[in-house]
Amino acid sequence: MNYRKNEAKEAAKRMLRGVWTALPTSFTHEHTLDEKGIASNLEHCITHLKIDGHYCIGNVGEFWAMTNEERMRVAEINVDVTKGRVPLITGCHHQNPYEAARLAKHAQDVGIDFVIILTPYMAARGDDAVYDYFKFVSERVDIGIVLFNTAQTYPISAKLAQRLATIPNICGFKQGMAGMAATTLLRDIVGKQIEVSVADEAPWLYSVAINGDHWLLNYCPHLYQVPGYLPVRDYTLAAQAGDMNKAVEICKSINPLRSVIAKWIPGYGSGSRMAIAEQKYWMELIGMVGGPVRTPCAEMTEEMKKGMKADLEATGLIAKAKAGFAAAATQKRAA
């Protein structure tokens, strides 16, 4: 981080911009971190997908199935790979406030720009309890903290968010709650103080054009995009430039991919399973590193894989990925 604690909100307004992705964590079949796979996927996102930032070790990163030491190692790999080219956030979610603070302090020390912390899933069942937890962690680190609001924990209301925003290094809000009304109220109350991101690609164009949002943080950018085909980036840039006809045209063109997501990867485990294996298999189909998941996530059956592959092939994305990698290899040889 290159700002002081009392500058966290200003730094977030400056750095939390554009299209960010959130990658799964790659594991080997021997149940260890696949460090090469983690590095390869992040480099792919920076070089080929031109992402504006990256968030590691979130829900899709299976943080709850990793040791603290593994989580810290992934943060270090992210810093090593990125080399300052894009800003980074690491998830420091933990039920234990001392461990959350330890993870956040490590992120701060190794060069991560911001951290995200999920509301604890036990005991934090009231506004005072949630406030006290974040105040405890915030007092022990200088790094900017982004709050992560989901229905899986005690929901952070706009009123509570306003209270939390008074903490100096609370600087962002990742809104993972369904429904527009709560997010609208949240923006109205704290949007001028802290940066708000709706953690869903589907309403992103509306968020940019109507609500003036600046920051998308979601896993779709690395699933929908392949080398030479960057529709999320393209419609975002068009909207930001005021060319709404172009933005809408590009945005509509990826509806088939949204349909595949809706079928196979419902948001935040809202279906009958936490669809992390589905994300990793999708990544394998478009030339990225996937790999196994850790329990309690379940692997896909071969029948499921067959169905998902057919659905994705029908969108043309797999063919685009093959063509894009081939073109990139040709350019590399020519250089």
Protein Blocks (a to p, Z undefined) as FASTA:
>chain_A
ZZdfklmmmmmmmmmgcjdddddddddfkopacfklmmmmmmmmmmmnopabdcehilkn
ommmccfklmmmmmmmmmmmnnomaccdddfbdfblklmmmmmmmmmmnopabdcddddf
ehpacfklmmmmmmmmmmmpmbdcdddddfkbccddfklmmmmmmpmklcbdcdfbgcjk
lmmmmmmmmmmmpccdddbfklmmmmmmmnopabdcdfklmmmpcehiafklmmmmmmmn
opaklmmmmmmmmmmmmmmmmmmmcghhlambdcfklmmmmmmmnopaebjcddfbdcdd
fklmmmmmmmmmmnommmmmmmmmmmmmmmmmmZZ
